[in-house]
Each structure stands twice: as C-alpha cells, then as structure tokens.
Amino acid sequence: MDTPHETISVVIPSYNVEKYLQRAVDSVLRQTLQPQEVIVVDDGATDGTADIAKRYGPPVKYIYQENRGLAATRNTGIRNSRGYWIALLDADDEWVPNHLANAMGVLQGHPPLEWYAAAYEARREGTGVIEGVRRCTLPLVDGRYLEDFFLADARSPFTGSVTMVISRRAFEEVGLFDESLRAAEDWQMWFRLGLKYPRIGYSREVGAIYWLRGDSLTSQHTNPPEKILSLIESYERMAAEMGPAKLRQVEPLIMRWIGNQVRAATREGNREILRRIELRYGCRLPMQWRVVSRARRMTPGFLWNGALACWRGLRRLLQRLRMRRGRAVSRARDARP
C-alpha cells in the first residue's frame, strides 16, 4: 500500500451538534501525536456546523452530504481519507491529549494488529460528573492487546467507537459500516472485525470522554427488540459461514447480548421476545435466565408487576438498613476514647 503506515486520519461525523463540535476538534488538535488530517463530515446539519468546521483550515477538512445517517456519514469520511489508520470520534465527544500516541505505540509495536480501543470515561453533559469508566479488566498479552475480542467483550465489555482506531487494510477486508442500520451499526462492525482479526490492541489508560446527553443520536435512534434479535441471529450466521470453530468463538459474546435482551424483555413484559429467545436459545441460556424467562411468560402481568414492586421495596429497605447500620458503626467508632 502506498500510504505510510504511520499516517492517521480522524473522521468526525456531525449532525446538528454545533454546541460541541469545537470541543471535539480542539481535542484532536491538542493530541501529542498529530494526525495527517481531521475530516468533519456534515450529515445535512441545519445549524452552524459548516461555519465552525470551515473556520479551522488545514488539517481540518469539511465535507457536506445530504442527511443519510451515522453509518453513511462515517463511511463518507473513511472514503475521503488518506491515512493508513482511521481514528473515529463523534462530534459530541472528545479525546484526552495522548490518545493517538498511545494507540500508535500499541499498533506499531505489534504489526499484526489491525485495530485498537482504549478505556474511556462516561460524563454527564452539563454537570461534568463522571458516571463511570468503561475499561476491560481481562489480562493483556504483553500489556498491549487482547487475544480474543469476543471473549474479552463478553466478560468485560469495553467497546465504544469513541476510542476506535482501525487500519485501512481492515476496512478493505471486512467492508465499511452497514448503511441500512440506523442504530447498532458499530456492534456489527466490531463483530465483523473480530471475525477477521480476533486480536485487538488495547490500553487501560483512559483515552476519551464519552459525554452522556439525552438528545444524542444514540438516545434518539434505537432498534426495537425484534430488530436486535434479528441482528444477533445474522451475526451468528456470519460466524457459521466461517466454520464451527469460529461459531464457538463468538458464543460468549452472543450469549451476553441475548442475556441483555432477556433482562430488557423481562422488565418490559415483552412475552413475544421471551418466547422467541426461548425457542432459539433456550438450551444455551444459563439456568437462571431460563427460569426467569419462563416465569415471566407464564405469570399474569399484574402478579409479576406486584412481585417486582415487592422485591424492589425489599431491596430499598435492606439498603436503608445497611446504611443505618453503617452510620451506627461509624458513630460507635468515633465515640471510642
């Protein structure tokens, strides 16, 4: 390939987030390792996105397209990029200054690696309160990569587009984002990459800040449960086409996703989804989820809701009792001479 393997293109899809775009671009320009270019793709925004992006000049490049969704917007950026490495950042998030330097330290230190992720903070927009850190806790090989993406993400979920750095070769091998999906297009991409490249470079050092907003694209576009199950089934078919060994490899992550759907359907009382899961995955579900799923399907709604209300009330009572006991112990300790 003609492109030097050290070059980096940053792709920032943007849609009506002028309030946050400058923060995202500035966080890229503050990197200790500078990218070759920063591509802001305007997905038909009606706000001041164009003015903000054009204000920068090189290395920031502005591209406009009619509104086509997040997957298509990322693909436009990738197709118009020149770097060997494609680093993804959404317009309402930001990187810490050493994110790209850490990524290249891992990727260039292990040439077989074709993609990379890092830990990231989740902060509440408006308050800046850190609500959690998404970090894989499984052991790293040589302190730099995870041997099996599927096992790692099943046991210690860590993926997020905010820190992903992916090689051009990988995109050429597995294809770009699926533009038919309005949500979960990243799930599918990571799955496809994992099938081709199970090893993924990783850093436990926080590389980005993922800002939580109620009006973000992620919160606005969600797939219905039926669509999610269909997607999971399609992922299994992808793996099956590559043979029994690959199907066994993806099983831990598939079952984590199915477990999430059981929990969601149980909360929402969606008996049809529980029935569908039980028919296809019943014998593969852990026993506790089989019991919960069957109990929810067979219990009348008013009884189930009443039992849940009692259980939640009991949990709150136990929490209050533990807090009261803790305060009593603390007072007793402070009263000692």
C-alpha positions in Angstrom: 0.0 0.0 0.0 1.3 3.4 -0.9 0.1 5.2 2.3 2.7 5.2 5.0 1.6 3.1 8.0 2.3 5.9 10.4 -0.3 8.3 9.0 -3.6 8.9 10.8 -6.9 10.3 9.5 -9.5 11.3 12.1 -13.2 11.0 11.0 -15.8 13.1 12.9 -19.4 12.6 11.8 -21.5 15.6 12.8 -25.2 16.3 12.8 -26.7 19.4 14.5 -24.2 19.5 17.3 -22.6 22.9 16.8 -22.5 23.3 20.6 -20.0 20.5 20.9 -18.1 20.3 17.6 -15.4 22.7 18.6 -14.6 20.8 21.7 -14.2 17.6 19.7 -12.0 19.1 17.0 -9.9 21.0 19.6 -9.3 17.7 21.5 -7.8 16.3 18.2 -5.6 19.3 17.5 -4.3 19.0 21.1 -3.0 15.5 20.5 0.6 14.9 21.4 0.8 12.9 18.2 -0.8 14.9 15.4 -2.9 13.2 12.7 -2.4 13.8 9.0 -6.0 15.2 8.6 -9.2 15.7 10.5 -12.3 15.1 8.4 -15.6 16.6 9.6 -18.5 15.1 7.7 -21.6 17.2 8.0 -24.7 14.9 7.6 -27.0 17.6 6.4 -26.9 19.7 9.5 -29.2 22.8 9.8 -27.1 24.6 12.5 -23.7 26.3 12.4 -21.7 23.1 11.8 -20.3 24.3 8.5 -19.1 27.7 9.9 -17.4 26.0 12.8 -15.6 23.4 10.7 -14.5 25.7 7.9 -13.1 28.2 10.4 -10.2 25.9 11.2 -8.5 25.3 7.8 -5.9 22.6 7.3 -5.5 20.0 8.6 -9.3 20.1 9.2 -11.3 19.2 6.1 -15.0 19.8 5.8 -17.4 17.6 3.8 -21.1 18.1 3.4 -23.7 15.4 2.4 -27.4 15.2 2.5 -28.7 13.5 5.7 -28.1 9.8 5.4 -27.4 8.6 9.0 -24.4 7.9 11.1 -23.1 4.8 9.3 -23.1 6.6 5.9 -21.5 9.7 7.4 -18.6 7.7 8.8 -18.3 5.9 5.5 -18.0 9.2 3.6 -15.2 10.2 5.9 -13.4 6.9 5.5 -13.7 7.0 1.7 -12.3 10.6 1.6 -9.4 9.9 4.0 -5.8 9.4 3.1 -4.2 8.0 6.3 -3.5 4.3 6.8 -5.1 4.4 10.3 -8.7 5.7 10.7 -9.5 7.1 14.1 -13.2 7.6 14.9 -14.6 10.4 17.1 -18.1 11.6 17.4 -18.7 15.3 17.3 -20.1 15.5 20.8 -17.2 13.6 22.5 -13.5 14.3 23.0 -10.1 12.7 23.4 -7.5 13.1 26.0 -4.2 14.5 24.7 -2.2 11.2 24.5 -4.9 9.0 22.9 -3.4 8.8 19.4 0.2 8.5 20.8 -0.9 5.5 23.0 -2.8 3.9 20.1 0.3 4.1 17.8 2.6 2.9 20.5 0.5 -0.3 20.7 -0.3 -0.7 17.0 3.2 -0.1 15.7 4.7 -2.2 18.4 2.7 -5.2 17.2 2.4 -5.1 13.4 -0.2 -7.9 13.1 -2.7 -5.8 15.0 -5.3 -4.1 12.7 -7.5 -2.3 15.3 -7.3 -0.7 18.7 -9.5 0.5 21.5 -8.9 2.1 24.9 -10.7 2.8 28.2 -13.0 5.8 28.3 -14.9 7.9 30.8 -18.6 8.5 30.7 -19.5 12.0 31.9 -22.9 13.7 32.2 -23.2 16.7 29.9 -23.9 19.9 31.8 -22.5 18.8 35.1 -19.3 17.1 34.1 -20.0 14.3 36.7 -18.1 11.1 35.9 -20.7 8.4 35.8 -18.3 5.5 35.1 -15.3 4.3 33.3 -15.6 1.6 30.6 -12.5 -0.5 30.9 -11.6 -4.1 30.0 -10.2 -5.8 33.1 -9.0 -9.0 31.5 -5.2 -9.7 31.3 -3.5 -8.1 28.3 -0.9 -10.0 26.2 2.4 -8.2 26.5 0.4 -5.5 28.2 -0.8 -4.3 24.8 -3.5 -6.4 23.3 -6.4 -8.8 23.9 -6.0 -12.2 22.4 -9.8 -12.8 21.8 -12.1 -9.9 21.2 -15.2 -12.0 21.6 -14.3 -13.5 25.0 -13.0 -10.1 26.3 -16.1 -8.1 25.3 -18.3 -10.9 26.7 -16.6 -11.0 30.1 -15.6 -7.3 30.5 -17.5 -5.2 27.9 -15.2 -2.4 26.6 -16.0 -1.4 23.1 -17.0 2.0 22.0 -16.5 4.0 18.8 -15.0 6.9 20.8 -11.6 5.3 21.0 -11.5 3.0 18.0 -8.5 3.2 15.6 -8.8 0.9 12.6 -6.5 0.2 9.7 -7.4 0.8 6.1 -6.5 -2.8 5.4 -9.1 -3.9 7.9 -11.8 -1.8 6.2 -10.8 -3.2 2.8 -11.1 -6.7 4.1 -14.4 -6.5 6.1 -16.1 -3.6 4.3 -17.5 -0.3 5.7 -20.3 0.4 8.1 -23.7 -1.0 7.2 -25.7 2.0 6.0 -29.0 0.1 6.2 -28.8 0.3 10.1 -29.9 3.4 11.9 -28.6 2.1 15.2 -26.1 -0.7 16.3 -24.1 -0.2 13.2 -21.0 -0.2 15.4 -21.9 -3.5 17.0 -22.0 -5.1 13.6 -18.7 -3.5 12.6 -16.8 -4.7 15.7 -18.3 -8.2 15.2 -17.1 -8.3 11.6 -13.7 -7.0 12.6 -13.4 -9.6 15.4 -14.2 -12.4 13.0 -11.3 -11.4 10.7 -9.0 -10.1 13.4 -9.7 -11.6 16.8 -6.7 -9.8 18.4 -7.3 -6.2 19.3 -4.8 -3.6 20.6 -5.9 -2.2 23.9 -4.9 0.4 26.6 -6.4 0.6 30.1 -5.4 4.2 30.2 -8.5 6.5 29.6 -8.3 7.7 26.0 -11.5 9.7 25.6 -14.5 11.2 27.3 -17.9 10.0 26.2 -20.4 12.7 27.0 -23.9 11.5 28.0 -26.7 13.6 26.5 -30.4 12.9 26.4 -30.7 14.3 22.9 -27.8 12.4 21.4 -28.1 10.4 18.2 -27.5 7.2 20.3 -30.5 8.0 22.5 -32.8 9.0 19.6 -32.1 6.0 17.4 -32.7 2.6 19.0 -33.6 -0.6 17.3 -36.7 -2.4 18.5 -36.2 -5.7 20.3 -37.3 -7.7 17.2 -34.7 -6.0 15.1 -32.0 -6.5 17.7 -32.7 -10.3 17.8 -32.6 -10.4 14.0 -29.2 -8.7 14.1 -27.8 -11.1 16.6 -29.1 -14.0 14.5 -27.4 -12.5 11.5 -24.1 -12.3 13.4 -24.3 -15.9 14.2 -24.9 -16.8 10.6 -21.7 -14.8 9.7 -19.7 -16.8 12.1 -21.3 -20.1 11.0 -20.2 -19.4 7.4 -16.6 -19.4 8.7 -16.9 -22.8 10.3 -17.7 -24.5 13.7 -14.6 -23.2 15.4 -15.5 -19.6 14.6 -19.1 -20.2 15.8 -17.8 -21.5 19.1 -15.5 -18.5 19.4 -18.3 -15.9 19.1 -20.6 -17.8 21.5 -19.7 -15.9 24.7 -20.5 -12.5 23.2 -23.7 -13.8 21.5 -25.0 -15.1 24.8 -24.1 -11.9 26.7 -26.2 -10.0 24.1 -29.0 -12.5 24.5 -28.9 -12.2 28.2 -29.3 -8.4 27.9 -32.4 -9.0 25.8 -33.8 -11.4 28.4 -33.4 -8.7 31.1 -34.9 -6.0 28.9 -37.9 -8.1 27.8 -38.4 -9.2 31.4 -38.5 -5.6 32.6 -40.9 -4.6 29.8 -43.1 -7.6 30.0 -42.4 -8.5 26.3 -43.6 -12.1 26.2 -43.2 -12.5 22.5 -39.5 -11.7 22.7 -39.0 -14.0 25.6 -40.8 -16.8 23.7 -38.6 -16.2 20.6 -35.5 -16.2 22.7 -36.6 -19.4 24.5 -37.3 -21.2 21.2 -33.9 -20.4 19.7 -31.5 -20.0 22.6 -33.3 -21.8 25.5 -30.9 -24.7 25.9 -27.9 -22.3 25.7 -29.2 -19.8 28.3 -27.8 -20.0 31.8 -30.4 -21.8 34.1 -31.3 -18.6 36.0 -32.3 -16.8 32.8 -34.3 -19.8 31.6 -36.2 -19.8 34.9 -36.8 -16.0 34.8 -37.9 -16.1 31.2 -40.3 -18.9 31.6 -41.7 -17.5 34.9 -42.3 -14.1 33.2 -44.1 -15.7 30.2 -46.4 -17.7 32.4 -47.2 -15.2 35.1 -50.1 -12.7 34.6 -48.8 -9.2 34.3 -50.5 -7.8 37.5 -48.9 -10.6 39.6 -45.5 -10.1 38.0 -45.6 -6.4 38.5 -46.7 -6.8 42.1 -43.9 -9.2 42.8 -41.4 -6.9 41.2 -42.7 -4.0 43.3 -42.4 -6.1 46.5 -38.8 -7.1 45.5 -37.7 -3.5 44.8 -39.3 -2.4 48.0 -37.4 -5.1 49.9 -34.2 -4.1 48.3 -34.6 -0.5 49.2 -35.4 -1.5 52.8 -32.3 -3.6 53.0 -30.2 -0.8 51.6 -31.6 1.6 54.2 -30.9 -0.9 57.0 -27.3 -1.4 55.8 -26.8 2.4 55.6 -28.3 2.8 59.1 -26.1 0.1 60.5 -23.1 1.6 58.8 -23.8 5.0 60.4 -24.3 3.4 63.8 -21.0 1.6 63.5 -19.3 4.8 62.4 -20.7 6.7 65.4 -19.7 4.0 67.8 -16.1 4.0 66.4 -15.9 7.8 66.7 -17.2 7.6 70.3 -14.4 5.4 71.4 -11.8 7.1 73.6 
